[in-house]
Each structure stands twice: as structure tokens, then as C-alpha cells.
């Protein structure tokens, strides 16, 4: 579970780099689970080892996207652009 207020102090410029980190972590975990699935018994091991972290990352991404939407932040905007967050 991710605290819904976790990203409340973020500014628009802070969201894209954090989303990039989460997306990279999600892909890494997905690749590890896929690799584990290649061997017999690996699916069980992969799920036990990586599934909880993977679900946490997905939940955190969801909370981040929701917080960015509530602040009318564009997640595709490079982090170098000015902050448009209204508090």
C-alpha cells in the first residue's frame, strides 16, 4: 500500500523523473519475473520473490499519476521545465 499523500508535496517538475524511476523499476521486476518463468518451478520462485515489489511499484505509479493529475501536471513534460503546480 502506498500512502495517497506521499506525493502531495511534489511539484510538477518532480513528477516526471520519479515516474521514470518507477517505470524503470517496474520493467526490471517484470524482466526478472519473465526470466524466472523460463525455468520449471521458476514461476513460483519469481512470484514469491518479485511479485510484492512489482505490485508496490504499480501502486506507487498509480498514486503518482493521480497526484500529478490533481495538480494538472503534464507527466510528459521534461523535468527541466518550470513548475506549474498550484497549492
N, C-alpha and C positions, 0 to 999 in steps of 0.2 A: 504494500500500500504506500502511496505517495501522498504526502500532505498537500491538500489543494492550495494552501497558501505559500507553498515552497517558492514559487516564482513571483510572488506579489511585489517584491522589492526590485525585480528586474526592470530594466529599461529596454526599449525596443532594440537598441543596438546590442544588448546582451543575449537576446533570444537566438539569432542565427548561429553564433558559434557554439552555444550549448546544444542546439538541435543537431548540429554537425557531429558533435561528440557522441550524443546519444545514438544517432544513426549509425555511426561507425561501430559503436559498441554492439548495437543490435545485429549488424551484419557479421561481426566477428563471432558472436554467440551462435547465430544461425549457421555459419560455416562450420563451427565446431560440432554442432548437433548433427548437421548433414554428414560430416566426416565420421562421426560416431555411428551413424546409421548404416554405414558401409560394411561394418563387420557384424557377425552374428552376436547377438546379445548387446551390441553397441547402442541400439536404440534405447534400451532400458538404462544403460550407464549414462548415455548422453542426456536423457531426460532427467535423471536423478542429479546429474552434475550441473547442467546448464539451464534447465527449464525455469527454475525460480528466478535466476538472474535475468533471463530473457523476458519473462513476464514483468519483472520490475522495470526494465528498460522501456518496454512498451507502455506501461502505466505512466512512467515519468514523461515519455514523449507526449502522451495524451494530455497530461496536466499542463505541460509546457505549451502545447498548441492552443489549449483552451485559454490559458493566461494571456498568450500573445493576441488571440482573437478579442478577448475582453478589453485589451489596451489598444486595439486597432493597429497592431504591429504587422508589418509585412515580413514574413519569415524568409522570403527570397531576397530581401534586401541585404547587401553586404554589410558586415559589421562596422565598416568604416563610415557609413552614412550617419547623419545626425540623428539624435534621439527624438522620437516623436511621441513618447509616452506622456499621457496626461494623468496626473494623480489627483 
